[in-house]
Amino acid sequence: MQEILLNIESKEMRLALLKNGELQDLTVERKKERQITGNIYKGHVTNILHNIQSAFIDISEGENGFIHISDIIENTKKFEEMFDMDFDTNSTAAESEKAQNQKIDQVLKADQSVIVQVVKEPIGTKGARLTSKVSLPGRYLVLLPNSPHRGVSRKIEDRAYRDRLKKIIRSFEMPQDMGLICRTASQNATTEMLIAEAQELMHTWQTIMEGFKQASGSQLLYEESDLIKRAVLTCVDKKLDRLLVDDYNVYQTCKRLFAPYETEHPLRIEYYRDKVPMFERFSVEKEIEKSLRRKIWLASGGYLFFDQTEAMHTIDVNSGRSSNFKSEDVEETLVRINLEAAQEIARQLRLRNIGGLIICDFIDMRSRKNQRRVLEHLKDCMKEDSAKCTILGMSEFGLVEMTRQRSRGSLAQTMFSACPYCNGSGRIKSHESVSIEIERDLKKVINCQQQFALKLVVHPQLEKYLSQGDKEFFQELAESLNARLEFDVSDVLHLNDYHFVSTINQKLIEV
C-alpha cells in the first residue's frame, strides 16, 4: 500500500510518502520560507560579472538571483539532461556553435528588464539560480516558450507510445520559436486532453507576457503550484492508494482538486480524526528524528555515518556490531551489509533532501563482481528519486561518487540553525585548553598591561574544573608577579569565554 500523509500546522506543511508503512519521501514547507523554484519573474539586471560570464538579477525576493551564460544561450544537451528526453530540433550545429561563443555582455546589459525562472532555491547567503530558458509545466506537457524543441520523455519506453506522442506534438500549430515536451503521464492521455492542456499553457504564457509588459519594476509573474496541489497530482500520477489529511479545510480543498481526475484513478481522500497526532501514529516523527542524526543503524548491525563539508556530503558505511561474520563467508556478509546500506542511503538522501556532490564509502569488497552488485543495487534504489541523480562507478577503495539535483535547502537546513556555542562546527575547546589560554593571558595582563589587582570571571562549569588545582596555581603565579587574583562566575558566559576585570575600578581589561 502506498499513501501520502499531509500534516498541516499554522507555520508549516509536511508531506510524507509511505510505502507499506515505511517512510519513503518527505517534503517540509514553511510558510515563512516558501519555495520559489519554478516561479517566473520580471527581473532587472543589477551587475554583470565578465570574469565568470554571469550576472546578478533583482527578482524582488531578498538576495539577487544569479544567472550564467549557459542558462541564457541555446544548449540542447543541457535541455535533454534537464528534462530527461530526446529532442527533435531544427537548430543546426553552426547555430549552436555561434551561441556557445557568445559573451554575457552581448546578451545582457545593466538595468535591462528580463523574464527569468528560478531553477534552484536560494540557500543561505546564495541567491536563487535563474534561467532565461523558461518552461511551463502542465500535467502531461511542458511548454517551452522560447526554445523550439519538441520531445518525449525517455521514461516512456514503448515505441508505439513514443511515435504517437511525437506525431501529436509535431502537428500542433505554435509559433516557430516555441517547443513542447511530453511528460511520462502523457502516454495515458487522449489527443483531446493533450490539445486542451497545450492551449491552457499557451494562454498562461500570454498572461505572463502581459504581466511583464505592465509591471514597472521587479515582480512575480507566475507561481508554481503549492504543496497541496502537488500532493493530489502525485497521488494520481503514481496511482497511490490513499491521501490522509489532518486539517478539515485542506481535506475539502484536496477533494475539490481531485474532482477532475476521479475517472482516472480511484484515490481515497480521508480526513484524519484521531487525537493522537497523525505523524506519531504512523511513526513518521521517529523517522524524521532519525534522519536528523549523523549515525543511522541498519538492521544487520552495520551503520551509516553522514557528514558534510563545504564541498560535499560524505556517507561512511561500517560493519558496526554485526555478528554474522564466519571465516568462510566474510565477503558475502560484507556484501549484504553494503546492499542494505545502498537501499538506506537512497532513502535517506530523499528524506534529508541532500543535494550536490555526495561520496559514499562502502565497506571494502575484494570481488569486482560484488562491487558491481552493490553499485547496481544503489542505482536501482535511486530510480525512485524524483531528483535527477548521476552515479559514477565504484573505485577499488569502495568509494562511489554521485551527484543529486539540489532544488531547495536540505532537511537539516530547514530544521536547524548554527549553534551559537560552536558556530556549527560541532566542537568547543576542552576545559584544559581554556585553562592553558588563561595562564597565557594572565601573564600578558600583568606583565604588558601592568594590572596588579585582578578578578577572573568564568562560566560555572569552567570554575568547577579550575577548582581541582588550577585556581591555586593561578593565584601563586599572580603572586610571583606581584599581583593579586580573585575569582568570580557568570552563567551568561560561553563555556569557552572568560574575562579579566580590574578590582580597583571594576573596568573590563582588554586582552
Secondary structure, DSSP 8 states (H G I E B T S, - for coil): -EEEEEEE-SSEEEEEEEETTEEEEEEEEEGGG---TT-EEEEEEEEEEGGGTEEEEE-SSSS-EEEEGGGTS--HHHHHHHHTEEEE----HHHHHHHHT--HHHH--TT-EEEEEEEE--BTTB--EEESS--EE-SSEEEETT---EEEETT---HHHHHHHHHHHHHS---TT-EEEE-GGGGGS-HHHHHHHHHHHHHHHHHHHHHHHH-SSSEEEE----HHHHHHHHHHHTT-SEEEES-HHHHHHHHHHHGGGTTT---EEEE---SS-HHHHTTHHHHHHHHTSSEEE-TTS-EEEEEE-SSEEEEEEE-TT-----TTSHHHHHHHHHHHHHHHHHHHHHHHT--EEEEEE----S-HHHHHHHHHHHHHHHTT-SS-EEEEEE-TTSEEEEEE---S--HHHHH----TTTTTSS----HHHHHHHHHHHHHHHHHTT---EEEEEE-HHHHHHHTTTHHHHHHHHHHHTT-EEEEEE-TTS-TT-EEEEETTT--EE--
